[in-house]
């Protein structure tokens, strides 16, 4: 096939003026943020508020909201609309101008002091290319609390609690993080004593302690705004005015106290051991634990209020095509004043006769359109029977156990009530698999009291005759048997012919990213280590090799970080058509951390790359709206095309195993079905634009950031498959993303990047993944336990960002026979297949 390569141009514009795409994508970002806000409390219907209302606005995030997390998940956007500016522009009178001005001075001074501490810490590790980033990651910026409040002539106060977290460091069960610090407590106490009504905005990428709500009754409204991206202030204003009725739902369980989470004592640094992380809670993650063990919670999974009320009525259940069942529901807006949207959630309670299971699991969901008061909408939610299956390690395979399955419908797991039953006459093996990722040592997992679970099931089984029912015969269900080791058969003859024409040197170079000179003025090694090793697009994470460009017309493709938008340099200098080097620090915090910043070279032109900062992954998932996720994905892809990026290193979709994971903000949920559906929708949106692709990550069990490159996730096969791989499986099967990124950590003693069971047996053989698998950055540069040749043997196709040592390792392995040429060619074939489908060529 004759493929026409697109002309390579400098990315961005010479003008700082806002470009047409910016306004369009900011609208998408604002809509997504407002749709994902979760109204947790609204006594006496305090919200919405009439325009012109006087508001006493306090809190660190009032004038400097946290738009998103730090590290590779950051975006160098044009601006962030503050909550202060958003509310003022919406017509509210802010009575605390002096407090905000005073806070701003404290904020700016504290930022300078924070920067100096990072510089000082980095100086202690002379010669270490990771010194700066390690200092940056380990010294998260802590915002000042501000002055003590004084009474103003407002009746209502707004207090914004803000929390920062990011890559390479977990959070702490401590003040100024999970808990309020003493100054914040004093400020909140004073606010509650001075003002009749208080509105609390939670500007955090993860769960925080809310026990103070039990003390202050006049905190009338609580809104989880998470980290909403660059349109923060405008999105907040839209729910204050009632322009938007909150319709977001929690994607995690908010416990009464941190100690209620089943792994709170052992997570990450909590037990002093960051080398080995034992997943002793097993399948009991998030609501699966709280619901099964009947532990009371502050806010349950799926919870979220509205300005109006809805009624959900189950109309019936039926058998659907492709071994599925359907639940038809009618949703009515019972209110009289506000339009709104509702999320219908379907949970299933599975038989417990042989295999122990959680009491209920999410099986399906759907979100209504905007319903006016009195308006109704009927929806049908289709649930594959496979969603009801559990993994049996004895078989091994995915099994539907005989018995009665209860279907529960509602607006959260707490309100979901029995809606129907499905009865299966015999056990049914749906998919016959092999084993993967075996435990090296015995692991004692949490087990639910059988009598407790059976009592819960008996409570609805006694009412099963009063709801619709279906009977399914096991004999009607076919067993699919996975055939392993046939991946080569899935490569087209054209790709194989091309790969066979490449030299060993070209094959070796194509198996890694391009380690050629990048934009960084401070040595390539730092670039490579820190995810800013792109060559042709300044600030991009990396690009693939151009070794076969001239003679084979195989284009290098550019990869850029996410998941809240593209992380590129906001601007870069060009002299006589050549991109000039800039310090790596320019790629973080809008260049604020650059030391001894140099004046641009004489005659340099500045090119500007303003990217949209969308809401964080958790907030996007809180919309429970796959269609909106697709819209966000399409907007991201349009910017990918503008800036010549092929692969977006997003979405992140690891499970929220514990609230203290530093990178939870990037990820979607504690539930794998929700995470998988959201990732699939995002992928569909991105890949609806020709030649653009997603990279679902981090595959797998990247559930802690402390010692992320050396931590061993010790986990049973069943838990791995049902909880931590399930979301990836859903995303692959439903949307076929262009790429997958492996994680840094080990799984049962084997690095994920070198794990054949993970990369080949699960992703390719079992799920049918057809894209390219890549490592996370510098995975192979941290010792002999994880190597570039090991990646090739595992079926991990692309070692990123690529350094000469990786090439040496691959060639040495070819010479000693530990890596076959066929294995190397197979990895390169996967890459070639994606490159040919990329936006580097005309459609």
Buried (B, 14 or more C-beta within 10 A) or exposed (E): EEEEEBEEEBBBBEEEEEBEBBEEBBBBBBBBBBBBBBBBBBEEEBBBBEBEBBBBBBBBBBBBBBBBBBBBBBBBBBEBBBBBBBBBEBEBBBBBEEBBEEBBEBBEEBBEEBBEEBBEBBEEEEEBBBBBBBBBBEBBBBBBBBBEBEEBEBEBBBBBBBBBBBBBBBBBBEBBBBBBBEBBBBBBBBBBEBBEBBBBBBBBBBBBBBEBBEEBEBBBBBBBBBBBBBBBBBBBBBBBBBEBBBBBBBBBBBBBEBEBBBBBEBBBBBBEEBEBBBBBBBBBBBBBBBBBBEBEBBBBBBBBBBBBBBEBEBBBBBBBEEBBBBBBBBBBBEBEEBBBBBBBBBBBBBBBEBBBBBBBBBBBBBBBEEBEBEEBBEBBBBBBBBBBBBBBEEEBBBBBBBBBBBBBBBBBBBBBEBBBBBBBEEBBBBBBBBEBBEEEEEBEBBEBEEEEBEEBBEEBBEEBEEBBBBEBEEEEBEEBEBEEEEBEEBBEEEBBEBBEEBEEEBBBBBBBBBBBEBBBBBEBBBBBBBBBBBBBBBBBBBBBBBBBEEEEBBBBBBBBBBBBBBBBBBBBBBEEEEBBBBBBBBBBBBBEBBEEEEEBEEEBBBBBBBBBBBBBBBBBBBBBBBEBBBBBBBBBBBBBBBBBBBBBBBBBBBBBBBBBBBBBBBBBBBBBBBBBBBBBBBBBBBBEBEBBBBBBBBBBBBBBBBBBBBBBBBBBBBBBBBBBBBBBBBBBBBBBBBBBBBBBBBBBBBBBBBBBBBBBBBBBBBBEBBBBBBBBBBBBBEEEEBBBBBBBBBBBBBBBBBBEBBBEBBBBBBEEEBBEEEBBBBBBBBBBBBBBBBBBBEE
